[in-house]
Structure formats: C-alpha cells, structure tokens
C-alpha cells in the first residue's frame, strides 16, 4: 500500500477538483512557450516541455487507466514507448538524451492526449464503485504528486534551455524593476537540543515511499543558520578565491571545478555594471540580499568549509522544521525566483526560495519498503550516488511540500533551484 487508508476513501468530487487544478497549472506553466520552445532539450538531464506534458499524462494512462478503466482505449499505442521515463517493467523507452528529437507528436496532439486522458479519469472516478476505487485511488493520488514534481522540472528545464540561447529570452517578462534595499537580514544562529528524534512520515495522508517508515535518530545538540546564504555572501567566497583553493573542496568537487571550469554559480555573469543573474524573467542585476541558487552540492560544501561551518544533515533539518508552518516563497508563475529573507528573529526560509543541500546521502530509511506494483521503481532504485535536499524552492508548487519531503539529486547537479543553509555543532 502507498499509504494507510483511514476514514475510508477520499471524496470523489474533491479529488477530481484537485486533479483538474493540478493538470491546469501544468498547462498554465507551458502556455508562455511556443511550439519551438517546447521541443528543446538543452542537455541529457533536462527534458522538453511537451515531453513533460505527455509523460505526466502517460503516468495516469499507464498506471491507472489501462489496468483499472473498463474498455479504455489508449490515445495512441506508440506513446507508451515515447513517454515512458525509467520504468523497466513497463516496456521499452525512447532514449532520454534524444527526447529533443521528438518533433512529432506536435504540442497540439499532446494537448489532445491530455484531454483524452482527463476525460477518461473523470469517467473512471464518476462510475467506479467504492470497492473498485480502492484499487486505483492511491495510484491516482501518486500521479498528482508526480505531476507537481514535473511542474517544477518544466521551469528548471526551460530556464536551462533559454540560458543557452544568445538572446537570453525571458520565460515571462519581469513585472517592473526590483532593486535591493541594500540591507540583508542578519544571519543569526538558532540552537537545537538534539536527542532521540522521530524522523519520517507517520500520518495517514499522502507521502512518497522514501519518507517512510518513521524511525528514531540520535542527534547531538546543533545550531542552524537563521536563513539561507545570500548572493552577496557567496560573492565574498568567490572574491576570496573560493574556486581556486582545493583545500575547501571535496575531491570529486575539485575535479568538477577543473573539468567544468566553474568560477561562479550557474547563470551568473559579469556585465559592465557588475554581476548579473539569468532568471526566468530574463537577465537581471544580481541582488545581494537574495538567496543564492543553482549551486551543486560540491559548491555548497565548499562554501560551508570556507565559512568554518558545515551543511546540516537531513535529520537536523527535519527536526528543526517540523514545528514550523509549511509556508514560504513557493511557485509564482509570474516570478519564479527567490526573495530576500523576511525580517524577524526566528528561523526563516525553511520552506520555499531554494532547495537546501544537506550532508546526507540519499539512502533508504531502516525498514524501507518501496511502493507496490509498477510504482516500485519510483524512488528506491535511485538510492545510490545522490544527496538529499529539503524544503522546496521558488519553483515548487504550493501544497507539494512537507517537513518529511526528501528531494535528491547527484552532487554535480546545478540546474535546480538549490542553495545553502549552514549548520554547526552546538
């Protein structure tokens, strides 16, 4: 089971309302893009926008409709090959690095595919008995959270593609000019007692399999920085030769600096008037008080070493965040970008603005059990060679994050909205 069923099945109209809203947001995020934009794949790790539109639809068709909807007729049988991502048990797949070669089907045909599947999902939920719904409702719920993950990927992937265009086009035009106040919220330190702490999801609502089971972790007393590291603070690291001192870097990180020629975060450039940052609103002057993003784990760890601190473990982060409201600077389609930390004395920016690299490798919790059935390949097969990030970003949809949510990427990844929060032993 993907989650425990408590108090019966969810209300059918509520599910379909959520389903329609999430599916509509995906298309809203694609709407500013032309057909040419939606076909572009700028690197093997990214995917074209129209592939995201189709793959999230393939998920509902393949895992929900084909096995559970009586007499369901697939929109196009060839799509099962084109839009499978990494599910070995579900058949063959088009090679990931070649998704940008799929000029056909067109964007229009993919939108027709989405309508076809949306109508079939609605019919299934409207006609299924309570017993029948018990067989597929959790898979459909997983599909909604899966689609929200791809909403963020639509933005990160098109941002990388546009950054490769000499015109540096904006995904959406900037809504006026924002200037820095010149004042950065002071970086303070908050003490946490540690102890034997429960970690992981335990409620009956949705969670991914990698968030379970709940278990106990021993934490020594520790301290967390009150906010994320800013562009101005990271610039000080750069100006102090941060990218030229191997003693600050992990061995693999130093190799990446040398082989990739890293000298600044991804999307930073120096113009005639100072540093600029490429954003989804186009090229903008760098704001010193904004959270720095688009850093690899290696860069985050090197900055922490330079500052005489360290990155938090994912368990330290979760223990600090669990009592905080899940609120912050999440996805605004008109300005998907970090904001300066708000004024206040407590901990800030735990949620939103930037995914926070932790010092924790992405590993299974004790007693981990993957999803059952076809979804068994969803998370567990990636539990090697990746690092955990927490908290969500300015590109993460509202309502998608929890204190137990575990994101993960390889340590070299930079195209995500990833940043830094420092920690130290108390």
N, C-alpha and C positions, 0 to 999 in steps of 0.2 A: 504493500500500500504506500502511496506517496505521502499521505498524511492520515491521521486518525479521523474517522467520521464521527463528529459529535453533533448532537441535536439534529440528526437527520441530514438530508441533502440541502444544499443552498437553494434559495428561492429562484425558480426558473426565470421570471422576468428580470430580476436583479442581475443574474448572470448575463443575460442577453443584452441588457443595458450597458454593462461593463464591457462586454465583448465589442459592441458597436462603437463605444467611445475609444477604446484602445486601438481598434482597427482604423478608425477615422483619424486618430492622431498620427499613425504611421503615414497615411496618405497626405496629411497636412504637412508633415516634415518633408515629403518628396515634392510637394506642389511647387516650391520656388525653383525647381530644377527642370531644365529642358530635357528632351529625349537624349541629346548628345551627352549631357551631364550624367544622366542615369546609367549610361553604358560604360562609363570609365572605371577602370581598375588600375590604380596607381602603383600597387605593389602586391605581392602574393598574400600578405596578411590582411589586406583590405578586400572588400567586395563592392561591386557596382550597386547603386541604389536600387535599380529594378530587380537585381538578384535578391536583395533583402525583402523587397515586396513579395516576390514569388516564393522564397524559401519559407517565410513565416506562414504563408498560405499552404504550401506543401506540408508543413507540420500538421495543421489541422486536417487536411485531406488524408494524409497517410496514417496518422496515429489515431484519429478519431472517426472520420467518415468512412473510410474503406472497411475497417473492421466492425463498425457498430451501426452504420446507417443502412437500413434495408434498401436494396436496389439502387444504391448510389452509383452514378455514372461519372467516372473521372472526366475532368475538363479536357485533358489531353494526356494519354498514357505516357508520352515521351517525357513529360515534366517530372516523372518520378526519378528519372536519371539526371536531368538538368539541374534540379534544385534540391537534391539530397546533399547534405553538408558533409557529415562524417559518420553516418550510421551504417556500419559494415553489414549488419544483419538485415538491412532493408534494401539491399541491392547495390547496383553499380552507381558510380557518381562521375559527373564531369569533373576534370581536374581543377582543383581550387585556383592555381595560378592562371588558368585560362578562362575564368568567368567573364573577363572583359572582352572576350572574343564573341560572346553571345549577342550579336546584334539582333538576332531573332530568337525568341518571340519579341515583338515590339512592346513598348511601355503600355500601349493601348490594350494589347492582348493580355498582358499580365493583369491590368486592372479588370478586364473581363473575367479572368481567372479568379481574382479576389471576389468579385460579385457572385460568381457561381458557387464558390465555397461558402461565402457568408450566408447565402440563401439556404444552402443545404444544412449548415449548422443550425440556423433558426428553425428549420423544419424538424430536425432531429430533436432539439430541446422541446419543441412545442408538442410533439407527438409521442415521445418516449414515455413509457411507464416509469414509476418510481424505481422499480427493480432494474429496468434497463438502464436508466440514468446512472445508477450506482456503478455500472460497469465502465462508463467513459467520462464521468464528470471530472474526476481528478486529472485525467489526461488533458481535458479541455482547459482546466484551470492552469495546468503547467504550460499549455500553449499560450495563454495570455501573458504570463510572466516571461516566457521565451520571446514573445513579440516585443515586450518592453525592453528587453536586452538589445534587440536588434534596432529599436528606435535610437538608442544611443550610438550604436555602430553606424547607422546611416549618417549621423553627424560627424563622427570621428573620421569615417572613411572619405566622405566628400571633402572634408577640410584638408585631408592629406592630398587628395586629387587636385583641389584648387591651388594648394601651395606649390604644386609642380608646374602650374601654368604661369608663364611670364607676366600675364596681365593681372595676376593675383586677384581674381574675381571674388566678390562677396557672395556668400550664400544668401544672405538677406542684407539690405542696406542698413547702415548704422542709423539709429534713431537719435540724431543730434550728436554733438561732441561732448564727451565726458572728460573732465580734467581732474587731475589729482588735487586733493586738498593740501597735499604736502605733509600731512600728519598721518603717521601709521600707528595703529593701536599698539600700545606697548606689549612686548612678549613677556608674559609672566609665567610662573610655574605653579602647578597645582599638585598637591600631594595626595597620594592614594595609598591606603594602608596595606593593600595586598591581602594575603590569607588564602584559604581554600575557597575558591570561587567557582560557582556553576557556570559553565560555558555551553552555548549551543541552544538551539530552538527546542522548546518544550510544549508550546501551546498547540491547540488543535487546528489553528489556521494554517495557511499555506507556508511552506518553506521548501527550499531545494534540499536534495538529499545530502549535500555536503555540509549542511548546517546541523546535522543530527549525527548521533544521538547526544543529548545533553549529558555532560560529564563534568567531573571536578578537576580543577587545575590549581596548582600551588603557585602563587605569585608573591614574590618578595615586595616589600614597600618600594614604590616607584613614583616618579613625577612625570607629568606630561606638560608640554608647552600649551599655553592657553589658546593658541591659534596656529594657522598654517604659516609656513615660511613665505615671505613675500618676494616679489621680483627684485625689490631693492636689496634685500638681504642676500639673495642669490647672486646679484650682481657684485656684491662685495667679495663673495667667494671667488668669482671669476677674476676680478681685478687683483686679487691676491695670488693669482696663478693657480687656481684650483684645478684647472685642466692640465697643468704641467707638472704636478707633484705626484709621482707614482705612489708615494708612501700613503696617500689618502685613499687609494683605490684598492678594491678587491682585484685579484689577478685577472679574472675574466673581464672586469670592468675596464681595467687599464688597457687590455688588449682591444676592447671595443673603442676606446678613445683613440687609439692609434690607428686601427683599421678603418674606422668610420670618420675620422677627422673631427670628432666632437670638440667644439670650443664654446658652446652655448646651448641652452635648451632648444629643442626643435621649435621652429617657427620664429626664432629671434633673428634680427638682422640689424646691422648698424647703418643708419642713414646719415645724411648731412646734419640733421638736427638731433642726433642721438639714437638710442636704441628704439627699434620698432618691433611690434609683435603682430604676426599674421593671425587674424581671428576669423570666425565665421561671419563677422561684419566687415571683413576686409582688413587691410593693413592699418594698424592703429599705433599711435605713440605708446610706448611702454609706460604703464602706471606703476610707480614704485611700491604702492600700497596694496596692489592686488596679489593674490596668491599665485606663486609661480607654478606653472603646469607644463605638461609634456616633457617630463623627466623620466628617465629609466630608473629602475631600482639601483643601478650602479651609481648614477649621479646622486640620487637621494642619500645613499650610504656614504658617498664621498663627502657630500656637504655635511652630514652629521659628524663624520670624523674630523673635518676641518673645524667645526664648531665645538669640538670637545664633548659631543653628546652621542646619542645613538638613535636608531629608529625604534619605535615601540614594537612589542610583539602583538600579534593579533588578539591575544587574550587580554593584554593590558588595555588595548583599545576598547574591546568589548566591555570589559568590567567598568571602564570609565563612561561609556556611552549609554549603558543600559538604562540608567535613571534619567537620561536627557530626552526631551521631546524630539521626535524624528521630524525636524524642521530645519530648513536652511535654503540656500540658493540652488534649487533644482531647476530643471529644464524650463526655460522661457524661450519659445521658438523664435522670438524676435531678438533675443540677446543671450545666446547660449555661451556664457563666458563667466569666469569668476568675478566676484565683487570683493572689495576690501572687507576685512573683518569688522563686524559691528562693535560699537562701543559697549563696554561692560567689564565686570570684574571676574566673571566666571569663564568656563571653557566655551570657546566659540568655534564654529566651522567644523564640528564633528561630522555633521551631515551636509552634503552639498559642496559646491565650489570645486573640490578636487578629490579624486580617489587618493587615499593615503597609503603609501607603501608601508608595509610592516616588515619586520625582520623574520617573519615566519614563512617557512616553506609550505607550499600547498600540499598538505598530506591528509589522509583520512583521520577522522576522529576515532578514538577507541570504540570498537563495536560498529563501525560504519557499515551500512547496508545500502547499496545503490537502489535507485528506482527499479521497479519490476518491469518485465516485458521489454518492448522496443526501447523505452527510455532508459534502460540500464546503461547505455552509452553516454548519457547526458553529461555527467561530471567526473565520475570515478576514473575513467581511462586517462584523464589529464593530470592525475595526481603524481607528477614527477617533473622536476625541472622548472617549476613555476613558483612565483612568490605571491603571497596574499595581499590584497588591497582592501581597504574598508571605507565605508562612509558615503559613497556616491559622489556625484560631481554636478557641475552646472549643465551637463548634457544628460543626466539621469532623469527619467520621468518621475513626476510626483507620484507617491504611493507605491513605489517599487522597492524601497529600501527598508531594512530592519536593522536592529542592533546586531543581529546574528549573521547578516548577509556577508558572504565571502566571495569577493571577486578574485580573479587570478590571471596573471599574465607572465610571460617569460621575462627575465630580468633586463633584457635589452629593449623591451617594448617602450616606445616613446610617443606613439601617435594617440594614445589615450589621454584623458584629462587627469593625469596623475601628478601628485605633488608630495609635500613633505610636512610631517609633524614630528618634532623632536621629542625624545624621552631621555631620562637618566635614572639611575638608581637613587633611591632616597638615602 
